[in-house]
Amino acid sequence: MIPILFGITLICFVVINLAPGSPASFTEELSPKASPEAVEALIKLYGLDKPIHERYLNWLRMVVTLDLGKSFVDGRDVQEKIKERLPITLTLNLLSLFLILIISIPIGIYSALKPGSIFDRALTVFVFTGFSIPTFWLALLAMIIFGVNLGWLPISGIQSIGNENMPFLQRLLDWIKHLILPVTIMSFAGLAGMSRYTRSSMLEVLRQDFIRTARAKGLPEKVVIVRHALRNALLPVVTLLGLAIPGLIGGSVIFESIFSIPGMGQLFYASAMARDYPTIMGILIIGAFLTLIGNLLADIAYFIIDPRIRVKRDV
Amino acid sequence: MFKLIIKRVLKNKLAVAGLTFIFIVFFIAIFANNIAPYDPYKINVYKVLEPPSKEHILGTDELGRDVLSRIIYGARVSLKVGFIAMGIAILTGTILGAIAGYYRGFIDTIIMRLVDVMLAFPTLFLILAVVAVLEPSIYIIMVVIGLTGWMDVARLVRAEVLSLKEREFVLAARAMGASSGRIIFIHILPNAIYPVIVAATFSVGGAILIESGLSFLGLGIQPPEPSWGGILSVGKDYITVAWWMSLFPGIAIFLTVLSFNLLGEALRDALDPKQWAED
């Protein structure tokens, strides 16, 4: 865990230092009237006159103490900016992760029960459509159809104006309405991985001897599938959950910019466009950190669900 | 083995459809000059935002350029980015994976830690950060997409190498005095090639999707160069008045990526011995 965290900071730092010009020169572009002294002061302020390893260590020291620096754009603390946007992105991602789970696992199971059937093939095409479709395009189409033409759903933001003054239930309904489109499309894109994995895992288990034994004992098919096969087939899916996180968080850049959702992805996009290096680095680190936490949770879940792991740790 | 795989893939109707479509896109990209009805850069202020008609089958864009011609030329960008990014990812992943699996020990630990680190980043964040820091250009996009997509290949190749390097034919080669490089490249890697081909097929589709997303965000292929994501990016601003600018490039991206993915899935099935037990 520690070496990975260290590697993450190193890559963040390298990426930012690929930049040909310094941020100070960018300030100059924006305000050509900036005096040489002002530019000099700016360079000093951000420590840009120091050698690169020293800058890395200084920055690392800050990161370790959870100080991500100040934004170039508005001078606010980066961790503050991220903190106010993180809950929105997390909510969106957790909601779609949940939706992906409850849709893709049944899809995977049903396809595995009758591999090669029309049903299996139709589901394959369905999940591959989600996997291959440019999500920004689908989002755009959905906005036009459901938002503009039919007028059923709002197309931007996460709440209507005046949401704060509504009674609680109405507020909740308002949020749900705003989240339907982004969450559905995000989940559609993520179905393939999980359902294909469930399918092949299930197929694998169904070939095992103990399934034949269970059937030979005369157990009803339902019991064989649910009690014997499913339990074993779903174990590896837990690991996949952890692996799905970076894709989802990364995708939030696109979704949040399209639907104008004020989350971390939108902040990242704005920072990238403005070359706000401290914010870019901060979000990169937080994003990678979230993935690590996700993987850790998946490992713990695996440990809890699978009693074999507790006995044979090194498998 | 090769013939058998081809035979199995050709049995899969979806994969055949995908393969056909990929050939068509290739054909269009190569002969874009001859096929495109108009110059994709030619601005015509008298024909701005015209809906699809006999003259302009897919309509015109905000500068009066022919959308069909721009989509035809856009195929070049997509295929170029898709295949070169795939090449970079596969090459990096194969080499690092082979080194890690063959030499084990310290170097294995370092490479696998690097894989873990790279996998921890939300890929799109990392790509956007690099593209934003450097000026976006088609070359940078290809390299960045490639360098953020090699980790799965490295893991896969490493696992293959680990299982292959103890096999008799490798031991025999070593006994005959073959060098490590020769053993890796001549004896081991050719035996690990099929799963890599599957990964490569998926990675072309993935790279095309990422490129179009970047161009859509304005951080990919820069106008006036025609790219599918770029046309969409402008199209979204005119979507209520000119739906054709948004609909058609999206279909092009979708069908191309879908074709590569269906082909990849068919290849994966063809290589799975359990599915063909009766053969």
Boltz contact constraints between the chains, C-beta under 6 A:
constraints:
  - contact:
      token1: [A, 3]
      token2: [B, 113]
      max_distance: 6.0
  - contact:
      token1: [A, 4]
      token2: [B, 116]
      max_distance: 6.0
  - contact:
      token1: [A, 4]
      token2: [B, 117]
      max_distance: 6.0
  - contact:
      token1: [A, 7]
      token2: [B, 117]
      max_distance: 6.0
  - contact:
      token1: [A, 8]
      token2: [B, 117]
      max_distance: 6.0
  - contact:
      token1: [A, 8]
      token2: [B, 120]
      max_distance: 6.0
  - contact:
      token1: [A, 15]
      token2: [B, 129]
      max_distance: 6.0
  - contact:
      token1: [A, 15]
      token2: [B, 130]
      max_distance: 6.0
  - contact:
      token1: [A, 18]
      token2: [B, 133]
      max_distance: 6.0
  - contact:
      token1: [A, 18]
      token2: [B, 134]
      max_distance: 6.0
  - contact:
      token1: [A, 19]
      token2: [B, 133]
      max_distance: 6.0
  - contact:
      token1: [A, 128]
      token2: [B, 261]
      max_distance: 6.0
  - contact:
      token1: [A, 131]
      token2: [B, 261]
      max_distance: 6.0
  - contact:
      token1: [A, 132]
      token2: [B, 257]
      max_distance: 6.0
  - contact:
      token1: [A, 132]
      token2: [B, 258]
      max_distance: 6.0
  - contact:
      token1: [A, 132]
      token2: [B, 261]
      max_distance: 6.0
  - contact:
      token1: [A, 133]
      token2: [B, 254]
      max_distance: 6.0
  - contact:
      token1: [A, 134]
      token2: [B, 212]
      max_distance: 6.0
  - contact:
      token1: [A, 134]
      token2: [B, 250]
      max_distance: 6.0
  - contact:
      token1: [A, 134]
      token2: [B, 253]
      max_distance: 6.0
  - contact:
      token1: [A, 136]
      token2: [B, 216]
      max_distance: 6.0
  - contact:
      token1: [A, 137]
      token2: [B, 250]
      max_distance: 6.0
  - contact:
      token1: [A, 140]
      token2: [B, 236]
      max_distance: 6.0
  - contact:
      token1: [A, 140]
      token2: [B, 246]
      max_distance: 6.0
  - contact:
      token1: [A, 144]
      token2: [B, 239]
      max_distance: 6.0
  - contact:
      token1: [A, 246]
      token2: [B, 122]
      max_distance: 6.0
  - contact:
      token1: [A, 249]
      token2: [B, 122]
      max_distance: 6.0
  - contact:
      token1: [A, 250]
      token2: [B, 122]
      max_distance: 6.0
  - contact:
      token1: [A, 250]
      token2: [B, 123]
      max_distance: 6.0
  - contact:
      token1: [A, 250]
      token2: [B, 124]
      max_distance: 6.0
  - contact:
      token1: [A, 250]
      token2: [B, 125]
      max_distance: 6.0
  - contact:
      token1: [A, 253]
      token2: [B, 124]
      max_distance: 6.0
  - contact:
      token1: [A, 254]
      token2: [B, 213]
      max_distance: 6.0
  - contact:
      token1: [A, 272]
      token2: [B, 128]
      max_distance: 6.0
  - contact:
      token1: [A, 272]
      token2: [B, 132]
      max_distance: 6.0
  - contact:
      token1: [A, 280]
      token2: [B, 129]
      max_distance: 6.0
  - contact:
      token1: [A, 284]
      token2: [B, 125]
      max_distance: 6.0
  - contact:
      token1: [A, 284]
      token2: [B, 129]
      max_distance: 6.0
  - contact:
      token1: [A, 287]
      token2: [B, 122]
      max_distance: 6.0
  - contact:
      token1: [A, 287]
      token2: [B, 125]
      max_distance: 6.0
  - contact:
      token1: [A, 288]
      token2: [B, 120]
      max_distance: 6.0
  - contact:
      token1: [A, 288]
      token2: [B, 121]
      max_distance: 6.0
  - contact:
      token1: [A, 291]
      token2: [B, 120]
      max_distance: 6.0
  - contact:
      token1: [A, 292]
      token2: [B, 120]
      max_distance: 6.0
